[in-house]
Amino acid sequence: MIFILTIFKIYEGENNLKKFVESYYDIVSKKIGRDWDKGKIVMLSDMHDNSYRINLEELYQRIIMIRPDFIAVAGDMYHGEPGCDNKNAKTFLERLSRKFPIYYGLGNHEYRLMLYPEKYGTMYAEFEQMTKRCGIHLLKNESVEIRKGTSSLVINGLMIDQTFYKKWKRMPMPESYMMEIMKEPQKDKFQILIAHHPVYFQNYADWGADLVFSGHVHGGMARIPLIGGVIAPNYRLFPKYDKGEYKIGTSTMILSAGIGTHTINLRPLNPPEMVVVTLHADGAE
């Protein structure tokens, strides 16, 4: 194992650690109003305090050039490690918040900071204070309707229990769970759901999400050409959902490979990723 990791490290080279890719997707729906036609969203996830050491200034400048209507964060920008100051993630989010609205759904790392203050001290409290100070919309099983002209979208942030992040096995999510923790969505409004864990996409679609933003899987850590991601965070090999676009009925999930790492600081054949989504009103000229 050490030999294989060493070979991967040599293969990647230090320069590759600072590179990221941009992935573009188009979402078409009759529920997207004309005023949101050609609206742009940048989605980020899994920075883990920039543990992978990408060039954050370059990433920031690219987002400035894209000029999104807002930024959706699908969790784990902060790193859940005792004593981690998360300065890189904090500074990056603060800079972005001065330019764009940010809607933030918790990942399992931020969730654990909140859940275990006896282990992580004031890390979560400081994170939440930062979001409030910067005007970042931290959505913990909450929704916000945003308007452009006469059209509106609803952004929902999902926070699921830690049992759904268990290692080695997939915990089934009861059919009623989403309705118990989230309010029922308005079916005539385009519903964006920020949900860190992609494996429960079926539940998200059944709830009524039109567009889901997810992360967590880091693209499968390593990727094999023509096969895909190798391993999921629960240690399952070749996960069904690793990165990219997935559909169930009228629901679409965009799953980011993330821009960081944790535990093993390698991403063989799996560059960090920034996602850009363009919305299209079905039938708009």
MIDOSE-1310 file (N, C-alpha, C; in nm, 2 decimals, decimal comma, always signed):
residues 285
mifi	+0,08/-0,12/+0,00/+0,00/+0,00/+0,00/+0,09/+0,13/+0,00; +0,19/+0,13/+0,08/+0,28/+0,24/+0,09/+0,35/+0,26/-0,05; +0,39/+0,15/-0,11/+0,45/+0,16/-0,24/+0,36/+0,22/-0,34; +0,23/+0,18/-0,34/+0,14/+0,23/-0,44/+0,11/+0,38/-0,42
ltif	+0,10/+0,42/-0,30/+0,07/+0,56/-0,27/+0,19/+0,65/-0,31; +0,31/+0,59/-0,29/+0,43/+0,66/-0,33/+0,44/+0,68/-0,48; +0,40/+0,58/-0,55/+0,40/+0,59/-0,70/+0,30/+0,69/-0,74; +0,19/+0,69/-0,68/+0,08/+0,80/-0,71/+0,14/+0,93/-0,69
kiye	+0,21/+0,95/-0,57/+0,26/+1,08/-0,54/+0,36/+1,13/-0,64; +0,45/+1,04/-0,68/+0,55/+1,08/-0,78/+0,48/+1,11/-0,91; +0,37/+1,04/-0,95/+0,30/+1,06/-1,07/+0,24/+1,19/-1,08; +0,17/+1,23/-0,97/+0,10/+1,36/-0,97/+0,20/+1,48/-0,98
genn	+0,30/+1,48/-0,90/+0,39/+1,59/-0,89/+0,34/+1,70/-0,81; +0,43/+1,78/-0,75/+0,38/+1,89/-0,67/+0,30/+2,00/-0,74; +0,33/+2,02/-0,87/+0,26/+2,13/-0,94/+0,12/+2,10/-0,96; +0,08/+1,97/-0,97/-0,06/+1,93/-0,99/-0,14/+1,96/-0,87
lkkf	-0,08/+1,97/-0,75/-0,16/+1,99/-0,63/-0,23/+2,13/-0,63; -0,18/+2,22/-0,72/-0,24/+2,35/-0,72/-0,34/+2,37/-0,83; -0,36/+2,27/-0,91/-0,45/+2,28/-1,03/-0,59/+2,24/-0,99; -0,69/+2,30/-1,06/-0,83/+2,26/-1,04/-0,90/+2,27/-1,18
vesy	-1,00/+2,19/-1,19/-1,08/+2,19/-1,32/-1,21/+2,26/-1,29; -1,27/+2,31/-1,40/-1,40/+2,37/-1,40/-1,50/+2,28/-1,48; -1,61/+2,24/-1,41/-1,71/+2,16/-1,48/-1,84/+2,23/-1,49; -1,89/+2,23/-1,62/-2,01/+2,31/-1,65/-2,13/+2,22/-1,68
ydiv	-2,25/+2,27/-1,63/-2,37/+2,19/-1,65/-2,48/+2,29/-1,68; -2,58/+2,24/-1,76/-2,70/+2,32/-1,79/-2,82/+2,25/-1,74; -2,90/+2,33/-1,67/-3,02/+2,27/-1,61/-3,14/+2,34/-1,67; -3,23/+2,27/-1,73/-3,35/+2,32/-1,80/-3,48/+2,27/-1,73
skki	-3,57/+2,37/-1,70/-3,69/+2,33/-1,63/-3,80/+2,43/-1,66; -3,92/+2,39/-1,67/-4,04/+2,48/-1,68/-4,06/+2,56/-1,56; -4,00/+2,51/-1,44/-4,02/+2,58/-1,32/-3,92/+2,69/-1,30; -3,83/+2,71/-1,38/-3,73/+2,82/-1,38/-3,80/+2,94/-1,45
grdw	-3,82/+3,04/-1,38/-3,88/+3,16/-1,44/-3,79/+3,23/-1,53; -3,85/+3,31/-1,62/-3,77/+3,38/-1,73/-3,66/+3,47/-1,67; -3,69/+3,53/-1,56/-3,59/+3,62/-1,50/-3,47/+3,54/-1,45; -3,48/+3,41/-1,43/-3,37/+3,33/-1,39/-3,30/+3,26/-1,51
dkgk	-3,36/+3,28/-1,63/-3,30/+3,22/-1,74/-3,15/+3,27/-1,76; -3,06/+3,17/-1,78/-2,92/+3,20/-1,79/-2,85/+3,24/-1,66; -2,93/+3,22/-1,55/-2,87/+3,25/-1,42/-2,75/+3,15/-1,39; -2,65/+3,20/-1,32/-2,53/+3,11/-1,30/-2,51/+3,09/-1,15
ivml	-2,48/+2,96/-1,12/-2,45/+2,92/-0,98/-2,31/+2,86/-0,98; -2,23/+2,90/-0,89/-2,10/+2,83/-0,86/-2,12/+2,74/-0,74; -2,09/+2,61/-0,75/-2,10/+2,52/-0,64/-1,96/+2,47/-0,60; -1,93/+2,48/-0,46/-1,81/+2,44/-0,40/-1,84/+2,34/-0,30
sdmh	-1,74/+2,25/-0,27/-1,76/+2,16/-0,16/-1,62/+2,10/-0,12; -1,62/+2,05/+0,00/-1,50/+1,96/+0,05/-1,37/+2,03/+0,03; -1,36/+2,15/+0,08/-1,23/+2,22/+0,08/-1,14/+2,16/+0,19; -1,20/+2,13/+0,30/-1,12/+2,08/+0,42/-1,00/+2,17/+0,45
dnsy	-1,04/+2,30/+0,45/-0,94/+2,41/+0,49/-0,82/+2,41/+0,39; -0,85/+2,37/+0,26/-0,75/+2,37/+0,16/-0,63/+2,27/+0,19; -0,67/+2,16/+0,24/-0,57/+2,06/+0,27/-0,49/+2,01/+0,15; -0,55/+2,03/+0,03/-0,48/+1,99/-0,09/-0,39/+2,10/-0,15
rinl	-0,40/+2,22/-0,09/-0,31/+2,33/-0,13/-0,33/+2,37/-0,27; -0,45/+2,39/-0,32/-0,47/+2,45/-0,45/-0,45/+2,60/-0,44; -0,44/+2,66/-0,55/-0,41/+2,81/-0,56/-0,55/+2,88/-0,54; -0,57/+2,92/-0,41/-0,70/+2,98/-0,38/-0,72/+3,12/-0,44
eely	-0,61/+3,19/-0,47/-0,62/+3,31/-0,54/-0,67/+3,29/-0,68; -0,62/+3,19/-0,75/-0,66/+3,16/-0,88/-0,81/+3,12/-0,88; -0,85/+3,04/-0,79/-0,99/+3,00/-0,78/-1,08/+3,12/-0,75; -1,04/+3,20/-0,66/-1,12/+3,33/-0,63/-1,13/+3,41/-0,76
qrii	-1,03/+3,43/-0,83/-1,03/+3,52/-0,95/-1,12/+3,45/-1,06; -1,12/+3,32/-1,07/-1,21/+3,25/-1,17/-1,35/+3,27/-1,13; -1,39/+3,27/-1,00/-1,52/+3,29/-0,96/-1,57/+3,43/-0,99; -1,48/+3,53/-0,97/-1,50/+3,67/-1,00/-1,54/+3,68/-1,15
mirp	-1,46/+3,62/-1,23/-1,48/+3,63/-1,38/-1,61/+3,57/-1,42; -1,65/+3,46/-1,35/-1,78/+3,39/-1,39/-1,90/+3,47/-1,35; -1,89/+3,55/-1,24/-1,99/+3,63/-1,19/-2,12/+3,56/-1,16; -2,12/+3,46/-1,07/-2,24/+3,38/-1,05/-2,35/+3,47/-0,98
dfia	-2,47/+3,43/-0,99/-2,58/+3,50/-0,91/-2,56/+3,47/-0,77; -2,52/+3,34/-0,74/-2,49/+3,31/-0,60/-2,40/+3,19/-0,60; -2,35/+3,16/-0,48/-2,26/+3,04/-0,46/-2,33/+2,94/-0,37; -2,34/+2,82/-0,40/-2,39/+2,71/-0,32/-2,27/+2,63/-0,26
vagd	-2,27/+2,61/-0,13/-2,16/+2,54/-0,07/-2,22/+2,41/-0,02; -2,17/+2,29/-0,07/-2,23/+2,16/-0,03/-2,15/+2,10/+0,08; -2,10/+2,18/+0,17/-2,04/+2,12/+0,30/-1,89/+2,09/+0,29; -1,84/+2,08/+0,41/-1,70/+2,04/+0,44/-1,60/+2,14/+0,39
myhg	-1,63/+2,26/+0,38/-1,53/+2,36/+0,36/-1,43/+2,37/+0,48; -1,49/+2,35/+0,60/-1,41/+2,35/+0,72/-1,37/+2,20/+0,74; -1,26/+2,19/+0,82/-1,21/+2,05/+0,85/-1,23/+2,02/+0,99; -1,29/+1,90/+1,02/-1,33/+1,86/+1,15/-1,21/+1,79/+1,22
epgc	-1,11/+1,86/+1,25/-0,99/+1,81/+1,32/-0,96/+1,89/+1,44; -0,96/+1,84/+1,57/-0,93/+1,92/+1,68/-0,80/+2,01/+1,66; -0,82/+2,14/+1,69/-0,70/+2,23/+1,68/-0,68/+2,29/+1,54; -0,76/+2,24/+1,44/-0,74/+2,30/+1,31/-0,81/+2,44/+1,31
dnkn	-0,73/+2,54/+1,27/-0,78/+2,68/+1,28/-0,87/+2,72/+1,16; -0,87/+2,63/+1,05/-0,96/+2,65/+0,94/-0,94/+2,79/+0,88; -0,82/+2,85/+0,89/-0,80/+2,99/+0,85/-0,81/+3,00/+0,70; -0,77/+2,90/+0,62/-0,78/+2,91/+0,47/-0,92/+2,92/+0,43
aktf	-1,00/+2,83/+0,48/-1,15/+2,82/+0,44/-1,22/+2,95/+0,49; -1,19/+2,99/+0,61/-1,25/+3,11/+0,67/-1,22/+3,23/+0,58; -1,10/+3,26/+0,55/-1,06/+3,37/+0,47/-1,12/+3,37/+0,33; -1,12/+3,25/+0,27/-1,17/+3,24/+0,14/-1,32/+3,27/+0,14
lerl	-1,40/+3,21/+0,23/-1,54/+3,24/+0,24/-1,57/+3,39/+0,27; -1,49/+3,45/+0,36/-1,51/+3,59/+0,39/-1,49/+3,67/+0,26; -1,39/+3,64/+0,18/-1,37/+3,72/+0,06/-1,48/+3,70/-0,04; -1,53/+3,58/-0,06/-1,64/+3,55/-0,15/-1,77/+3,62/-0,11
srkf	-1,79/+3,62/+0,03/-1,91/+3,68/+0,08/-1,93/+3,83/+0,05; -1,81/+3,90/+0,03/-1,82/+4,04/+0,00/-1,86/+4,07/-0,15; -1,86/+3,96/-0,23/-1,89/+3,97/-0,37/-2,03/+3,91/-0,41; -2,06/+3,79/-0,34/-2,17/+3,71/-0,39/-2,25/+3,66/-0,27
piyy	-2,38/+3,64/-0,28/-2,46/+3,57/-0,18/-2,41/+3,42/-0,17; -2,40/+3,37/-0,05/-2,35/+3,23/-0,03/-2,46/+3,16/+0,05; -2,50/+3,04/+0,00/-2,59/+2,95/+0,07/-2,52/+2,82/+0,10; -2,51/+2,79/+0,23/-2,42/+2,69/+0,28/-2,50/+2,58/+0,35
glgn	-2,48/+2,46/+0,30/-2,54/+2,34/+0,37/-2,42/+2,27/+0,44; -2,45/+2,22/+0,56/-2,35/+2,16/+0,64/-2,30/+2,02/+0,58; -2,17/+2,00/+0,59/-2,12/+1,87/+0,56/-2,10/+1,79/+0,69; -2,06/+1,67/+0,69/-2,04/+1,59/+0,81/-1,93/+1,65/+0,90
heyr	-1,83/+1,72/+0,84/-1,72/+1,78/+0,92/-1,78/+1,90/+1,00; -1,85/+1,99/+0,94/-1,91/+2,10/+1,02/-2,01/+2,04/+1,12; -2,08/+1,94/+1,08/-2,18/+1,88/+1,17/-2,12/+1,82/+1,30; -2,00/+1,76/+1,28/-1,94/+1,70/+1,40/-1,88/+1,81/+1,49
lmly	-1,84/+1,92/+1,43/-1,79/+2,03/+1,52/-1,91/+2,08/+1,61; -2,03/+2,08/+1,55/-2,14/+2,12/+1,63/-2,19/+2,02/+1,73; -2,17/+1,89/+1,69/-2,22/+1,78/+1,78/-2,14/+1,75/+1,90; -2,01/+1,78/+1,89/-1,92/+1,74/+1,99/-1,83/+1,85/+2,04
peky	-1,89/+1,95/+2,11/-1,81/+2,07/+2,16/-1,71/+2,02/+2,26; -1,73/+1,91/+2,33/-1,64/+1,87/+2,43/-1,51/+1,82/+2,36; -1,51/+1,79/+2,24/-1,39/+1,74/+2,16/-1,34/+1,86/+2,08; -1,42/+1,94/+2,02/-1,38/+2,05/+1,93/-1,38/+2,19/+1,99
gtmy	-1,42/+2,20/+2,11/-1,42/+2,33/+2,18/-1,52/+2,43/+2,11; -1,46/+2,55/+2,08/-1,54/+2,65/+2,02/-1,54/+2,66/+1,87; -1,49/+2,55/+1,80/-1,47/+2,56/+1,66/-1,60/+2,58/+1,59; -1,71/+2,51/+1,63/-1,83/+2,54/+1,56/-1,89/+2,67/+1,59
aefe	-1,88/+2,72/+1,71/-1,94/+2,85/+1,75/-1,86/+2,96/+1,67; -1,73/+2,94/+1,65/-1,66/+3,04/+1,57/-1,70/+3,03/+1,42; -1,72/+2,91/+1,37/-1,77/+2,90/+1,23/-1,90/+2,97/+1,21; -1,99/+2,94/+1,30/-2,13/+3,00/+1,29/-2,12/+3,15/+1,30
qmtk	-2,04/+3,20/+1,39/-2,02/+3,35/+1,41/-1,97/+3,41/+1,28; -1,88/+3,34/+1,21/-1,82/+3,39/+1,09/-1,93/+3,40/+0,98; -2,02/+3,30/+0,97/-2,12/+3,30/+0,87/-2,22/+3,41/+0,90; -2,25/+3,44/+1,02/-2,34/+3,55/+1,06/-2,28/+3,68/+1,02
rcgi	-2,16/+3,70/+1,06/-2,09/+3,82/+1,04/-2,07/+3,85/+0,89; -2,06/+3,75/+0,81/-2,04/+3,77/+0,66/-2,17/+3,77/+0,58; -2,28/+3,74/+0,65/-2,41/+3,73/+0,58/-2,42/+3,61/+0,50; -2,35/+3,50/+0,53/-2,36/+3,37/+0,47/-2,49/+3,30/+0,52
hllk	-2,57/+3,25/+0,43/-2,69/+3,19/+0,47/-2,66/+3,04/+0,51; -2,66/+3,01/+0,64/-2,63/+2,88/+0,68/-2,76/+2,81/+0,70; -2,79/+2,71/+0,62/-2,92/+2,65/+0,61/-2,91/+2,51/+0,67; -2,97/+2,50/+0,79/-2,98/+2,37/+0,87/-3,12/+2,32/+0,87
nesv	-3,15/+2,24/+0,76/-3,29/+2,20/+0,74/-3,38/+2,32/+0,73; -3,34/+2,42/+0,66/-3,41/+2,54/+0,64/-3,41/+2,58/+0,49; -3,51/+2,67/+0,46/-3,52/+2,71/+0,32/-3,53/+2,86/+0,31; -3,49/+2,91/+0,19/-3,50/+3,05/+0,17/-3,54/+3,07/+0,02
eirk	-3,63/+3,16/+0,00/-3,68/+3,19/-0,14/-3,61/+3,31/-0,19; -3,54/+3,30/-0,30/-3,47/+3,42/-0,36/-3,54/+3,46/-0,49; -3,54/+3,59/-0,51/-3,62/+3,64/-0,62/-3,52/+3,72/-0,72; -3,56/+3,71/-0,85/-3,49/+3,79/-0,95/-3,61/+3,84/-1,04
gtss	-3,63/+3,97/-1,04/-3,75/+4,02/-1,11/-3,87/+3,96/-1,05; -3,95/+3,90/-1,14/-4,08/+3,84/-1,09/-4,07/+3,69/-1,07; -3,94/+3,64/-1,08/-3,92/+3,49/-1,07/-3,85/+3,46/-0,94; -3,87/+3,34/-0,89/-3,81/+3,30/-0,77/-3,76/+3,15/-0,77
lvin	-3,66/+3,13/-0,69/-3,61/+2,99/-0,67/-3,62/+2,97/-0,52; -3,62/+2,84/-0,47/-3,61/+2,81/-0,33/-3,49/+2,73/-0,31; -3,40/+2,77/-0,22/-3,28/+2,70/-0,18/-3,30/+2,64/-0,05; -3,28/+2,51/-0,04/-3,30/+2,43/+0,08/-3,16/+2,37/+0,13
glmi	-3,13/+2,38/+0,25/-3,01/+2,32/+0,31/-3,04/+2,20/+0,40; -2,99/+2,08/+0,36/-3,02/+1,96/+0,44/-2,91/+1,93/+0,54; -2,95/+1,90/+0,66/-2,86/+1,85/+0,76/-2,91/+1,72/+0,82; -2,84/+1,61/+0,78/-2,89/+1,48/+0,82/-2,81/+1,43/+0,94
dqtf	-2,87/+1,33/+1,01/-2,81/+1,28/+1,13/-2,67/+1,21/+1,10; -2,59/+1,21/+1,20/-2,45/+1,14/+1,18/-2,46/+1,00/+1,15; -2,57/+0,93/+1,19/-2,58/+0,78/+1,16/-2,57/+0,76/+1,01; -2,61/+0,85/+0,93/-2,61/+0,83/+0,78/-2,47/+0,84/+0,72
ykkw	-2,37/+0,88/+0,81/-2,23/+0,89/+0,76/-2,15/+0,78/+0,82; -2,21/+0,67/+0,87/-2,13/+0,56/+0,93/-2,04/+0,50/+0,83; -1,93/+0,45/+0,88/-1,83/+0,38/+0,79/-1,88/+0,24/+0,77; -1,83/+0,18/+0,66/-1,84/+0,04/+0,62/-1,97/+0,00/+0,57
krmp	-2,08/+0,07/+0,60/-2,21/+0,03/+0,55/-2,30/+0,15/+0,53; -2,40/+0,13/+0,44/-2,49/+0,24/+0,41/-2,62/+0,22/+0,49; -2,64/+0,32/+0,57/-2,76/+0,32/+0,66/-2,88/+0,36/+0,57; -2,99/+0,28/+0,57/-3,11/+0,32/+0,49/-3,17/+0,44/+0,55
mpes	-3,22/+0,53/+0,46/-3,30/+0,65/+0,51/-3,45/+0,62/+0,50; -3,52/+0,62/+0,61/-3,67/+0,60/+0,60/-3,73/+0,69/+0,50; -3,84/+0,65/+0,44/-3,91/+0,73/+0,34/-3,96/+0,86/+0,40; -4,00/+0,85/+0,53/-4,06/+0,97/+0,59/-3,96/+1,07/+0,64
ymme	-3,83/+1,03/+0,64/-3,73/+1,11/+0,71/-3,72/+1,25/+0,66; -3,72/+1,27/+0,53/-3,71/+1,40/+0,47/-3,83/+1,49/+0,51; -3,95/+1,44/+0,51/-4,06/+1,52/+0,55/-4,06/+1,55/+0,69; -4,00/+1,47/+0,77/-3,99/+1,49/+0,92/-3,90/+1,61/+0,95
imke	-3,79/+1,62/+0,88/-3,69/+1,73/+0,91/-3,70/+1,85/+0,82; -3,76/+1,84/+0,71/-3,77/+1,95/+0,61/-3,92/+1,97/+0,59; -3,96/+2,10/+0,56/-4,10/+2,12/+0,53/-4,12/+2,08/+0,39; -4,25/+2,05/+0,36/-4,29/+2,00/+0,22/-4,26/+2,11/+0,12
pqkd	-4,20/+2,08/+0,01/-4,16/+2,18/-0,09/-4,29/+2,23/-0,17; -4,28/+2,35/-0,21/-4,39/+2,40/-0,30/-4,36/+2,35/-0,44; -4,45/+2,27/-0,49/-4,43/+2,20/-0,61/-4,42/+2,29/-0,73; -4,47/+2,41/-0,72/-4,47/+2,51/-0,84/-4,34/+2,59/-0,84
kfqi	-4,26/+2,58/-0,73/-4,13/+2,65/-0,72/-4,01/+2,56/-0,76; -3,91/+2,61/-0,83/-3,79/+2,53/-0,85/-3,72/+2,51/-0,72; -3,70/+2,39/-0,68/-3,64/+2,36/-0,55/-3,49/+2,31/-0,57; -3,40/+2,39/-0,52/-3,26/+2,35/-0,51/-3,23/+2,30/-0,37
liah	-3,18/+2,18/-0,36/-3,15/+2,12/-0,23/-2,99/+2,10/-0,22; -2,94/+2,16/-0,12/-2,79/+2,14/-0,09/-2,79/+2,03/+0,01; -2,74/+1,91/-0,03/-2,74/+1,79/+0,05/-2,60/+1,73/+0,03; -2,52/+1,73/+0,14/-2,38/+1,69/+0,13/-2,36/+1,54/+0,08
hpvy	-2,45/+1,46/+0,13/-2,43/+1,31/+0,11/-2,51/+1,27/-0,01; -2,44/+1,23/-0,12/-2,51/+1,20/-0,25/-2,58/+1,06/-0,25; -2,55/+0,97/-0,16/-2,60/+0,84/-0,17/-2,75/+0,83/-0,15; -2,81/+0,93/-0,09/-2,95/+0,93/-0,07/-3,03/+1,02/-0,17
fqny	-2,98/+1,02/-0,29/-3,04/+1,09/-0,40/-3,18/+1,05/-0,42; -3,21/+0,92/-0,41/-3,35/+0,88/-0,43/-3,44/+0,95/-0,33; -3,40/+0,96/-0,21/-3,48/+1,02/-0,10/-3,50/+1,17/-0,14; -3,40/+1,23/-0,19/-3,40/+1,38/-0,22/-3,50/+1,40/-0,34
adwg	-3,50/+1,31/-0,44/-3,59/+1,32/-0,55/-3,73/+1,29/-0,51; -3,75/+1,19/-0,42/-3,89/+1,16/-0,37/-3,94/+1,28/-0,29; -3,86/+1,35/-0,22/-3,90/+1,47/-0,14/-3,95/+1,58/-0,23; -3,89/+1,60/-0,35/-3,93/+1,70/-0,44/-3,82/+1,79/-0,49
adlv	-3,69/+1,75/-0,47/-3,58/+1,84/-0,52/-3,58/+1,83/-0,67; -3,57/+1,95/-0,73/-3,54/+1,96/-0,88/-3,40/+1,95/-0,91; -3,31/+2,02/-0,83/-3,17/+2,02/-0,85/-3,10/+2,00/-0,71; -3,01/+1,90/-0,70/-2,94/+1,87/-0,58/-2,79/+1,90/-0,60
fsgh	-2,73/+1,97/-0,50/-2,59/+1,99/-0,50/-2,53/+1,90/-0,39; -2,44/+1,81/-0,43/-2,38/+1,72/-0,33/-2,22/+1,72/-0,34; -2,16/+1,66/-0,24/-2,01/+1,64/-0,24/-1,98/+1,51/-0,17; -1,90/+1,53/-0,07/-1,86/+1,42/+0,03/-1,77/+1,31/-0,03
vhgg	-1,79/+1,27/-0,15/-1,72/+1,15/-0,20/-1,58/+1,18/-0,26; -1,56/+1,31/-0,28/-1,42/+1,35/-0,33/-1,39/+1,28/-0,46; -1,50/+1,25/-0,54/-1,47/+1,19/-0,67/-1,43/+1,05/-0,66; -1,44/+0,99/-0,54/-1,39/+0,85/-0,53/-1,24/+0,84/-0,49
mari	-1,19/+0,95/-0,44/-1,05/+0,98/-0,40/-0,95/+0,96/-0,52; -0,94/+0,84/-0,57/-0,86/+0,81/-0,69/-0,96/+0,77/-0,80; -0,92/+0,80/-0,93/-1,01/+0,76/-1,04/-0,94/+0,67/-1,14; -1,01/+0,58/-1,19/-0,96/+0,49/-1,30/-1,03/+0,52/-1,43
plig	-0,95/+0,55/-1,53/-1,02/+0,58/-1,66/-1,12/+0,47/-1,70; -1,24/+0,52/-1,75/-1,35/+0,43/-1,80/-1,42/+0,36/-1,69; -1,37/+0,37/-1,56/-1,43/+0,30/-1,45/-1,49/+0,40/-1,35; -1,41/+0,50/-1,31/-1,46/+0,61/-1,22/-1,39/+0,60/-1,09
gvia	-1,46/+0,65/-0,99/-1,40/+0,66/-0,85/-1,38/+0,53/-0,79; -1,27/+0,52/-0,71/-1,23/+0,40/-0,65/-1,30/+0,37/-0,52; -1,30/+0,47/-0,43/-1,35/+0,44/-0,29/-1,43/+0,55/-0,23; -1,53/+0,52/-0,16/-1,62/+0,62/-0,10/-1,57/+0,64/+0,04
pnyr	-1,62/+0,75/+0,11/-1,58/+0,77/+0,25/-1,62/+0,66/+0,35; -1,72/+0,59/+0,31/-1,76/+0,47/+0,40/-1,68/+0,35/+0,37; -1,58/+0,36/+0,28/-1,48/+0,26/+0,24/-1,55/+0,16/+0,15; -1,66/+0,19/+0,08/-1,71/+0,10/-0,02/-1,64/+0,13/-0,15
lfpk	-1,60/+0,02/-0,22/-1,53/+0,04/-0,35/-1,63/+0,07/-0,46; -1,58/+0,15/-0,55/-1,65/+0,19/-0,68/-1,79/+0,24/-0,65; -1,80/+0,35/-0,58/-1,94/+0,40/-0,55/-2,02/+0,43/-0,67; -2,15/+0,41/-0,65/-2,25/+0,44/-0,76/-2,24/+0,59/-0,80
ydkg	-2,24/+0,67/-0,70/-2,23/+0,82/-0,72/-2,09/+0,86/-0,68; -2,01/+0,91/-0,77/-1,88/+0,96/-0,74/-1,86/+1,10/-0,78; -1,89/+1,14/-0,90/-1,89/+1,28/-0,95/-1,97/+1,29/-1,08; -2,02/+1,41/-1,10/-2,09/+1,43/-1,23/-2,24/+1,46/-1,21
eyki	-2,31/+1,43/-1,32/-2,45/+1,46/-1,32/-2,53/+1,33/-1,32; -2,64/+1,32/-1,24/-2,72/+1,20/-1,23/-2,87/+1,25/-1,23; -2,96/+1,16/-1,28/-3,10/+1,19/-1,29/-3,18/+1,08/-1,23; -3,29/+1,12/-1,16/-3,40/+1,03/-1,12/-3,53/+1,11/-1,15
gtst	-3,60/+1,06/-1,25/-3,72/+1,13/-1,29/-3,69/+1,27/-1,34; -3,75/+1,37/-1,28/-3,73/+1,51/-1,31/-3,62/+1,57/-1,22; -3,56/+1,50/-1,13/-3,46/+1,55/-1,04/-3,32/+1,53/-1,10; -3,24/+1,63/-1,08/-3,10/+1,62/-1,12/-3,01/+1,64/-1,01
mils	-2,91/+1,56/-0,99/-2,80/+1,58/-0,89/-2,67/+1,61/-0,96; -2,61/+1,72/-0,91/-2,47/+1,75/-0,96/-2,38/+1,73/-0,84; -2,29/+1,63/-0,86/-2,20/+1,58/-0,75/-2,06/+1,63/-0,78; -2,01/+1,72/-0,69/-1,87/+1,77/-0,71/-1,77/+1,67/-0,66
agig	-1,65/+1,67/-0,72/-1,54/+1,59/-0,67/-1,47/+1,67/-0,56; -1,51/+1,79/-0,53/-1,46/+1,87/-0,42/-1,32/+1,93/-0,45; -1,27/+2,01/-0,36/-1,14/+2,08/-0,39/-1,04/+2,05/-0,28; -1,06/+1,96/-0,20/-0,97/+1,92/-0,09/-0,96/+1,77/-0,07
thti	-0,89/+1,74/+0,04/-0,88/+1,60/+0,08/-0,88/+1,60/+0,23; -0,88/+1,48/+0,29/-0,85/+1,46/+0,43/-0,80/+1,32/+0,45; -0,73/+1,30/+0,56/-0,67/+1,17/+0,59/-0,56/+1,13/+0,50; -0,59/+1,10/+0,37/-0,48/+1,07/+0,28/-0,48/+1,18/+0,18
nlrp	-0,37/+1,26/+0,17/-0,37/+1,38/+0,09/-0,32/+1,35/-0,05; -0,40/+1,27/-0,12/-0,38/+1,23/-0,26/-0,51/+1,23/-0,34; -0,50/+1,26/-0,47/-0,62/+1,26/-0,56/-0,57/+1,21/-0,69; -0,52/+1,08/-0,70/-0,47/+1,03/-0,83/-0,58/+1,04/-0,94
lnpp	-0,54/+1,10/-1,05/-0,62/+1,12/-1,17/-0,76/+1,18/-1,14; -0,76/+1,27/-1,03/-0,88/+1,32/-0,98/-0,86/+1,46/-0,93; -0,85/+1,56/-1,03/-0,82/+1,70/-0,99/-0,93/+1,76/-0,91; -0,90/+1,86/-0,83/-1,00/+1,93/-0,76/-1,09/+2,00/-0,85
emvv	-1,22/+2,02/-0,81/-1,32/+2,07/-0,91/-1,41/+2,18/-0,86; -1,43/+2,28/-0,94/-1,53/+2,38/-0,92/-1,64/+2,36/-1,02; -1,76/+2,36/-0,97/-1,88/+2,34/-1,06/-1,95/+2,47/-1,09; -1,99/+2,48/-1,22/-2,07/+2,60/-1,26/-2,19/+2,55/-1,33
vtlh	-2,31/+2,59/-1,28/-2,44/+2,55/-1,33/-2,51/+2,67/-1,39; -2,56/+2,65/-1,51/-2,64/+2,76/-1,58/-2,78/+2,71/-1,59; -2,87/+2,80/-1,54/-3,02/+2,76/-1,54/-3,08/+2,81/-1,67; -3,18/+2,73/-1,72/-3,24/+2,77/-1,84/-3,40/+2,76/-1,82
adga	-3,47/+2,86/-1,85/-3,61/+2,85/-1,84/-3,66/+2,78/-1,97; -3,73/+2,67/-1,95/-3,78/+2,59/-2,06/-3,87/+2,67/-2,15; -3,83/+2,69/-2,28/-3,91/+2,77/-2,37/-3,87/+2,92/-2,38; -3,78/+2,96/-2,29/-3,73/+3,10/-2,29/-3,65/+3,12/-2,42
e	-3,67/+3,24/-2,48/-3,59/+3,27/-2,60/-3,45/+3,31/-2,56
